[in-house]
Amino acid sequence: MIIIYKKSAFYNMVDPIVILDYTRSDDSWSESQIQLYTQRLSTLVEGKQISRNMKIYSLDYSFTFAHNGNGYGNALKTFFQAEIINAPIELIDALNIKQFVSQENLAALSSANNYVIDPQSFLPVGGFVMRLNSNTNETVIRPFMLYGTPFNFDSRRINSHLTLKGASFDSKVIRLKFAFNIDKTFPLVSQLSTILAKEGFALNADASLSADMPVVSRYYPPAPLASMLDDICTDNNLFFDIKEESKTIILKSLKPVDKPFPSGYFLSFNNYVPGSKLISTFSLQDYASCEFECEAFDVDLFKSVTIYDDSFSPGLFENLRRSIKVFSTARKLLQGYDFYIMAYELHSSKYKTSAVIRGSNNWLISNYKLDNFLENKIYAGQL
């Protein structure tokens, strides 16, 4: 289910637009459930009231939500794209971002561009609710803001396609300005906690970081919060994640001895492990990385999942580090392997609902360009 809040004709109100597919067992929602999630996601439109003018469309649609943790900048962004087949004209018109394409010259376009001071007052916001099992209430919810709604027909001019392109950020966090004065003679976590608490942010850091000192004493001049944390984490070999809804900042260590938090999820190939999520495809990449598709669950960047090798394929995990976790079956002992989530995509359509995860069995190697290091060593030895 996709929920979008469109600016209403009435002042200080938004109209909810709900897109679902009643032909899917996992996307059949009751009126009370729709109302519940519409109110739950209404925090995205602060200061606005939800009107009773709700529009519900049952359409054939699919979407992908992606979050990539490879690089500080990427980890601050999420991406959403939905494809809707044969959307009615009313829906196309309601979501059409036409303020820019209607401009006839550069001066008018610049004027329209300058108008977007706060995108939340200009672009539709919303989110999706993915039901993981039609027999349970387990869901995954993610927010986004629409920035593109192109519409076109297929090559035979039979079916139309409405594409919704979205991204996620919080304009308040982007605008916040901080100034940090870090002293290397005091623990870094306590210094950050004190500064962030003054602005209403809580810090959730790895326990192993509590006594760590900053690498260097440095004054960080006023800048947006994300930019400031980027500089501090780069200096101190850390990674951060801003949880905007709860105003919490997660701080993680990238040192090889400090591994990311476990997610509590475990997976297998043939379901020998009761309660495990089933993997449908699995491929190893590089030295310690993998990509696999599995049953959808509430994936979180930089947490870890355990894969139990019940594939009985000799050599599949031979070069990977073993976890301390082992599961015993009547046939044999199944060895577990921990993979840390570096990037993920959530897919939902009438054909399948799944998660595609890119993970690492070695936190250090995945953050370190091993091939480049070895290549440079060869060059250095020849000079």
Stockholm file with secondary structure:
# STOCKHOLM 1.0

chainA/1-383         MIIIYKKSAFYNMVDPIVILDYTRSDDSWSESQIQLYTQRLSTLVEGKQISRNMKIYSLDYSFTFAHNGNGYGNALKTFFQAEIINAPIELIDALNIKQFVSQENLAALSSANNYVIDPQSFLPVGGFVMRLNSNTNETVIRPFMLYGTPFNFDSRRINSHLTLKGASFDSKVIRLKFAFNIDKTFPLVSQLSTILAKEGFALNADASLSADMPVVSRYYPPAPLASMLDDICTDNNLFFDIKEESKTIILKSLKPVDKPFPSGYFLSFNNYVPGSKLISTFSLQDYASCEFECEAFDVDLFKSVTIYDDSFSPGLFENLRRSIKVFSTARKLLQGYDFYIMAYELHSSKYKTSAVIRGSNNWLISNYKLDNFLENKIYAGQL
#=GR chainA/1-383 SS CEEEEEECSSTTEEEEEEEECTTSGGGCCCHHHHHHHHHHGGGGSTTCEECSCCEEEECEEEEEEEEECSSHHHHTCEEEEEEEESCCHHHHHHHCCCTTTTCCSHHHHHHHHHHCSSGGGTSCEEEEEEESCTTSCCEEEEEEEEEECCEEECTTSSSEEEEEEEEECCHHHHHCEEEEEECTTSCHHHHHHHHHHHTTCEEEECGGGTTCCCSSCEEEEEEEHHHHHHHHHHHHTEEEEEETTTTEEEEEECSTTSCCCEEEEEEESSCCSTTCEEEEEEEEETTTEEEEEEECCCCCTTCEEEEECCSCCTTTTTTSCCCSCEEECSSCEEEEEEEEEEEEEEEECSSCEEEEEEEESCHHHHTSCHHHHHHHHHHHHHC
#=GC SS_cons         CEEEEEECSSTTEEEEEEEECTTSGGGCCCHHHHHHHHHHGGGGSTTCEECSCCEEEECEEEEEEEEECSSHHHHTCEEEEEEEESCCHHHHHHHCCCTTTTCCSHHHHHHHHHHCSSGGGTSCEEEEEEESCTTSCCEEEEEEEEEECCEEECTTSSSEEEEEEEEECCHHHHHCEEEEEECTTSCHHHHHHHHHHHTTCEEEECGGGTTCCCSSCEEEEEEEHHHHHHHHHHHHTEEEEEETTTTEEEEEECSTTSCCCEEEEEEESSCCSTTCEEEEEEEEETTTEEEEEEECCCCCTTCEEEEECCSCCTTTTTTSCCCSCEEECSSCEEEEEEEEEEEEEEEECSSCEEEEEEEESCHHHHTSCHHHHHHHHHHHHHC
//
